[in-house]
Amino acid sequence: MVTELIQYIILGTLQGIFEWLPISSEGILFLVNANIFNNTNLDIVIRQALFLHLGTFFAALIYFRKQVWKLTKTIFQYKKSESETKSVLKFLIITTIITSVLGLIILIGLKSLEQYFEISGIIITFAIGILLLFTAIIQIQASKQDSTLRKSKDIKKSDSILLGIMQSLAVLPGVSRSGTTISTLLLKKFNDTTALKLSFLMSLPIVFLGNIVLAIEDVTLTSFSLVGLAFSFIFGILTIHILMKLSRKINFGYFVLIFAILVLLAGVLMMI
C-alpha cells in the first residue's frame, strides 16, 4: 500500500511539472511506469495518465480563468461578443472535434498492437525516445521562424484543422502536446504569447472530454489516486507561471533533443 501511495505521489508530481514543458508528460509517466514500477500495460497507463491530467486541467483552468470565463459568456452571447473571442471559441471547437476523432482512432490502433506484440519496457523506451526526437525537431524548426506577426484574431479555419491534427498525435506517448501545438502555432507565424495561450486553452476541453469518455469509468477513485491528483494540481499551479515565462526566453527544442538522446541511450543500456 505504501508503494502504491509513493507511485501516485511520484506520477502526480511528474505530471504537474512536465505538462508545461515541451516534453511529453505522458511519455515520462510511461517511462517511469515501465522501468520503475514494471507496468507496461498501455491501456492502464494511458487511462492513469489521462486521469492525472485532471490535476493540471484544474491548474490551467484557474490560471486562465479570465479567458475561460470570457469564452463561456461568448457561447451564450455570441452575437454581442467581440470578434477575437469568437475566433478563439471556433478554434477550440474545431480542434476539439478533430482531436477527439483522430485521437480515438490512434488510441484504438495502440490497443490493437498489444494483441500482436509483447510490449516491454525496452520497446516503450525506444518508442518514446524516437517520438521525443520528432517533438524536438519541430520545436527547433519553429524557433527559426519569425513568429511576431499573428494574434488570436487572425486564426483561420485551416489553422484550426492543422492544430486539431497535431494535438491528436499527443495520444502517442512521447509526443508532447504542448510542445507540438506551440511549435506548430509558431510555424504558422503566431507570436509567442498567443501560441502559449492557445495551446493551453486547447488542452482544457480535450482533457475534460477524454476523462469522461475514457478514464472516469475505469479509474478507481482511491485515497492514493486522489493524492496523485492533488500532487498533479499543486505542482501544476506552482510551475505553470514560471515555466511559461521561461519558455518565451529559452528554446526548449535542444533540451528535448538531449533528453531524447538520453532516453534512447537508456534503451540501449537496457538491452546490454
N, C-alpha and C positions, 0 to 999 in steps of 0.2 A: 504493500500500500504506500509506503514511504517512497519507493521507487517510482510509482505512478504519479505521485504528487510532484516529485522532483522533475519528472519528464514534462509535465504540463507547465511547470514554472519556467523551465528552460525553453520550451517551444513557444510559450506565450511571450516571453521576453524577446526572443529572436524575431518573432513576427512583428512585435511593436517597433523594434529598431529597424529591421531590414525592409519593411514595407515602403519606407520613404526613400531608401537608397535604390539606385538603378541596378540592383542585384535582386534576382527573384527570391522573395521571402519564401515562396512555396518550394523553390529549389533547395533553399537552406534547410527547411523543415524535412524535406525528403532525405537530404544527406545525413542529417542528424538521426532521423528515424532508422535509416538503413544501416548506418555504420556504428551507431552508439546503442540504439535500442533494439536492433535486429528486427525491425518491422519493415518489410518490403512489399506489403500488400498495397498496391496502387490505389484501389478503391477506398480503403480505410484511411490511408494517409491523405488523399485528396479531400475527403469529407472532413477530416480532422483539421486540415489546413484552412478549408473554407470556413469552418466554424470559428477558428481563431481569428479569421479576418474580420469577424464581427467586432472584435475589440478595437481594431484600427478603423473600422467603419464608424463607430461612435466617436472616436478621436477626431476623424476628418469631419464628421457631422458637426461637432462642436466648433472646430477650428473655422469651418466655412459656414457657420450658422447664418450669417447675414445674407450670403449669396443663396443659400438653400431656401431661406425664408422668402427671398425675392422671387425665386423660381416657382415656389409653391403658390405664391399670390398670383403669378402670371397664368398658372393653369386655370384659375377661376376668374381672372380679369384680363384675358388675353388681349382683347381689343384696346384696352386702356394702357397696356404695358408698353415700355419703351422697346424699340426695335432690337437693341443689343441683347436684352434679356430674352426676347422671343427667339433670337438666333441661337442662343445657348440652349434654350429649352428644346428646340427642334433638334439640335445637335445631339443632346443627351438621349432623346427618344430614339433617333435613328441608330446611334451607336449601340444602345442597349439592346435593341431588337436584333441587329446583326450579330453582336457578340453572343447573345443568348442562343441563337440558332447554330452558328458555326462552332461555338464553344461546346455545345451539347454533342454535335457530330464528332468533334475531336475527342471528347471525353468517352464516347461510345467506342471509338476506334482504339483508344488506350486500353479500355477494359477488354476488348476482344483480343488484344495482343497477349494478355495474360493467359489466355486459353491455349496459345501456341508456343509461347516462350516462357521459360522459367526466369522470373525476374529476380536478380540478385543485387546485392549492394554494389558490386563492381559495375554491372550494367547501368544501374541508376547513376553512379558516379560519373561514368564516361558520358552518358547521355546529357546529364546536367552540364558537364564541362563544355561539351560541344554547343549546347544551346546558349550558354553564357558567352561563348565566343561570338555567336550570332548577335546577341544583345550588345556586346562591346563594339563590334564593327559598326552597327547602326549609330550608336552614340558618338563614336569618334568621327564618323562621316558627318553627322548632324552638327558637330561643333565647328566644322569648317564653313558652314553656311552663314549667310547674312540673315539673321533671324530678328531683325528690328522693324519689319515692315507691316505686319498684320496684327490685328487685335480681334477680340471676340466678335465685334460687329461685322467682321469680314469673312466669317465662316460660310463656306459653300456646302451644298449637298454632297459634292464629290469628296470633300474633306471628311464629312460625317461617315460616309461609306467606307473610306480607307481606314479611318481610325477604328471603326467597328470591327473591321477585319483584323487589324493589328492587335487590338485588345483581346480578341478571341484566341490568339496564339499564346496568351499567358496561361491558358489551361495546361500547356506543356510545362512541366516542372523544369525550371532553369531559364525560361523566358521571362524576363522582368516586365510586368505590366506597366509600371510607372516608367521604367527606362525605355521601353519600346514605344509607348504612346507619346512621351515627351519628345523623344528623338524624332519621331515621325512629324509631330507638330512643328518642330524646329526646321526640319527639312522642307516643310510646307510654308516656310517663311513667317511663322508666328513668333512674336517676341517671347523672351524667356518667361516673363511673368504670366502671360496668357497661357503659354504651354503648360506651365506648372499647375495653374488653376484649373484649366480644362481637364487635364489628366486626372487630377484627384477628384474632381466632380464626377468624372466618368465612372470612377470606381464605386460610388455610392449606390446607384440603382442596381448594378450588376451583382455586387456582393450581397445586397439585401435579397434580390430575387434568387440568387444562387443558393442561399441558405434555405429559403422557403421550398425550393424545388428539390434540392439535393441533400442538404445536410441535416436540417432540423429533425426530420422524421427518423433518421438513423443514428443521430448522435445522442447518447445517453447523458442527460444533464446530471452529472455527479458534482460533489463538492470540489473534486480535483479539476474537472473540466472548467468549472466556473472560476476557479483560481487561475487557470491558464488564460481564460478570457479576460480576467481582471488585470493580469500582468501585461497582456497584449494591449489593453486600453491605456494603462498607466504609462508604459514605455512609449506607446504611440503618441500620446498627448504631450509627453515630456520632450520628445525628439523632433516632432514634425516642424516646429518653427525654426529651430536652429539648422536642421538639415535642408530646409527649403532655402534658407539664406546662403548656406554653403554651396548648394547646387547651382546657384547663379554665378558663383565665382570660380568653381573648380570643375574641370572636365572629368567626370567620373568614368568616362569610357575607358581610359587607360587603367584605372583602378579595377574595373570589371575584367579587363583583359588579363591583368596579372592574376586576379583571383581565379579566372577560368583556367589559366595555365597551371596554377597550383592544384586545382581540383583534378585536372587531367593527370598531373604527376602523382597525385594521391591514388588515382585509379591504377596507374602503372605499378606503384609500390604494393598495392593490394594483390596484384597478380603474381608478384615475386614470392 
